[in-house]
Amino acid sequence: MGLSKSSEDEKTPLPPKRTFTLEFLVGIFAIIGVGAAAYLSVNFTGLSLSGKGRYTITAEFDNISGLKKGASVEIAGVPIGEVVDIYLKDPSARVVMSIDKDIKIRDDDIVSIRTRGIIGDRYVKISRGASSDYIEPGEIITETESVVDIEDIIGKFVHSFGSAHQSD
């Protein structure tokens, strides 16, 4: 019986020996992986964890059809901010923009809504003026150009073509 018990002990495998270095390295690897995933998630969604030193200004438009929160604000094709809010102040629409603090908007700059390509996304374009006076944070810009709505243009064309054709 003594032999069978000792042979039984030999068959029982011992658990693998754990080392501090192996567990430590696995933990560090896991932390780096979670950190990288968090970093990519924040950058991919366009969220900003810091204010990046921005200020807000508001522009007043007659029509902002298709413009959405998060749309780019650009000067000469260079992104300088984004649209952070859109609301109605009857009878016009107001667009609140977050602008990089290093960029100053002049009081005669013209703010317009443009489209990328034929059916692309809308964005806000700022055309520079020549004034030496600047807009203060929180002020409202009224020098604006609204969206050119293709549907309205086609509708007017069809209507004018139809009324001209009926008079013949």
Buried (B, 14 or more C-beta within 10 A) or exposed (E): EEEEEEEEEEEEEEEEEEEEEEEEEEEEEEEEEEEEEEEEEEEEEEEEEEEEEBBBBBBBBEBBBBBEEEBBBBBEEEEBBBBBEBEEEEEBBBBBBBBBEEBEBBBBBBBBBBBEEEEEBBBBBBEEBEEEEEBEEEBEBEBBBBBEEEEEEEEEEEEEEEEEEEEE
